[in-house]
Amino acid sequence: YGATVRHVDTVAVGDGQVLRGTLWLPTGAGERFPTVIVRSPYGAQCTWIEWGQIILAERGYAVLLQDTRGRFGSDGMFVPIEQERDDGAATVAWVRQQPWCDGRVGVFGGSYLGLTAWAAVGASPPGAVQACVPVITQASIHSAIHGHGDAGGFSLELITYWFLLIDLVALAPTPLRLCVALLKALRDRPLTKAQGHTPLLELDEVLLGRRWPFYRDAISAPDADGPFWSERSTLCELRAGRPGAVVPPPLHLVSGWHDFFLPQALRDFEDMRMNAKEPAIMKDLAKINRDKELSDLRGSIIPSFTAPVLDFMGILLP
């Protein structure tokens, strides 16, 4: 199918902040569609950035690519993970009421976009989401920050790379400006400076040029059961018997053997397997993805996990 795209105001959250994004609709495929939600802090207004929305729309899905709160077109203040459960559930409810949604909803995303997918599942009522594809991500975040290696060390590499990414993308509304920002980063070598800097509490000032209260609170509270992380870490409770535990919709978890989210992703799989209504199957997709014919994706920058994602959505949201 062809696809049309338009900028949309979506749901109002908090004390009236409006979340905005882009809506991709197939052309020539009817008026109501199974819908995939992708929530991103990296810029939903930029139609040149491919997060899978174009490929999905061309295959008959409506896709809402939404800026998370406080990022780009959306109102409010961006505080990592803090509002993603509330905002994800509100977005799912809003989408289900739209005339272009046929009532079938899936959530999808990689890395932070996967965190928002988990959050939407964790906070939505049973049956509101029919399929979830979290890619290189995890359902609770604490171990990604304070669980590096067997000793549970601070994830310095992850934090410094993400700080730089979140700042670069905010300054790059066009491909040209993104290239300029990347060249400046290569010249100034901020990662090298930050990764050799002590105390760690000052990394926000080194990389961002300002203090970021969320980072300082997060690094000062390594205890998973302490008041900071106990209120924020779990985006989707998969452990049966825990408060707020959910029986998730059909899930397709995608990770990599060398990804820093892998240990928790495997624990998520085990928790989901114990709590699922249907049998869970683990497969090594490395060879499948290498051999899968992707020429029909027309040079997309989306990695090879796109093919199994499309297959999975095609089964759950036919």
Salt bridges, closest charged atoms under 4 A:
ASP9 OD1 - ARG20 NE 3.03
GLU58 OE1 - ARG59 NH1 3.97
GLU58 OE2 - ARG298 NH2 2.50
ASP75 OD1 - ARG20 NH1 2.79
GLU82 OE1 - ARG232 NE 2.73
GLU84 OE1 - ARG39 NH1 2.92
ASP87 OD1 - ARG69 NH2 2.68
ASP102 OD2 - ARG104 NH2 2.42
ASP188 OD2 - LYS184 NZ 2.92
ASP188 OD1 - ARG187 NE 2.87
GLU202 OE1 - HIS197 NE2 2.81
ASP204 OD2 - ARG216 NE 2.84
GLU205 OE2 - ARG211 NE 3.82
GLU205 OE1 - ARG216 NH2 2.96
GLU231 OE1 - ARG232 NH1 3.90
GLU237 OE2 - ARG239 NE 2.76
GLU270 OE1 - ARG273 NH2 2.70
ASP291 OD2 - LYS287 NZ 2.55
ASP296 OD2 - ARG59 NH2 3.13
ASP311 OD2 - LYS292 NZ 3.44
